[in-house]
Amino acid sequence: MQGAEVKSVFDLVLHRAGQPSIQPAEIGSRALEVNVLCTRMPATLIAMERAVELARGLSARLHLLVAQEVSYAVPLESPPVLVEFQEALFRDIAKGCGLETHVGIFLCRDAEETFLRQLAPHSVVVLGARRSRGWTSVFTRERRLARRLRRAGHEVVVVYTKGNSHA
């Protein structure tokens, strides 16, 4: 890809718990947005690829939501993973997708609750998940999150990683 052919806008916003990044708006008055929820990194990268295809087809913007859980034993202002590291990592991912991309990094105690609070009503969500076999497949964290999102009224696309990776 050459720089002139790629329209990549990176808008990184760091949020503390309790600070909404998205102001709920009337569905008809906002631009269409495809949301990718960061779960495990390999699954998120595959979800980003699928979300880019979907966003291009819909002429939509891309929004990557990253919920960095911080233990109750640590203040939210002191996460175990340096925020600067996360910013650099997601800046590179956003630049590489070739679409206008907003990245929101949220320091929180509960990732699922944060995702649910940050999504506008009736959002389109792409979620990466590892494929698991047998009876344990219904209990994966990503599958549970997808069910909660659907019950909350969101349109959810689950993209599975190849193989049975536990990464």
Stockholm file with secondary structure:
# STOCKHOLM 1.0

chainA/1-167         MQGAEVKSVFDLVLHRAGQPSIQPAEIGSRALEVNVLCTRMPATLIAMERAVELARGLSARLHLLVAQEVSYAVPLESPPVLVEFQEALFRDIAKGCGLETHVGIFLCRDAEETFLRQLAPHSVVVLGARRSRGWTSVFTRERRLARRLRRAGHEVVVVYTKGNSHA
#=GR chainA/1-167 SS CCTTTCCCEEEEEEECTTCCSSCCCCGGGSCCEEEEECCSHHHHHHHHHHHHHHHHHHTCEEEEEEEEECCTTSCTTSCSSCHHHHHHHHHHHHHHHCSEEEEEEEEESCHHHHHHHHSCTTCEEEEEECCCCGGGGGGCHHHHHHHHHHHTTCEEEEEECSSCCCC
#=GC SS_cons         CCTTTCCCEEEEEEECTTCCSSCCCCGGGSCCEEEEECCSHHHHHHHHHHHHHHHHHHTCEEEEEEEEECCTTSCTTSCSSCHHHHHHHHHHHHHHHCSEEEEEEEEESCHHHHHHHHSCTTCEEEEEECCCCGGGGGGCHHHHHHHHHHHTTCEEEEEECSSCCCC
//
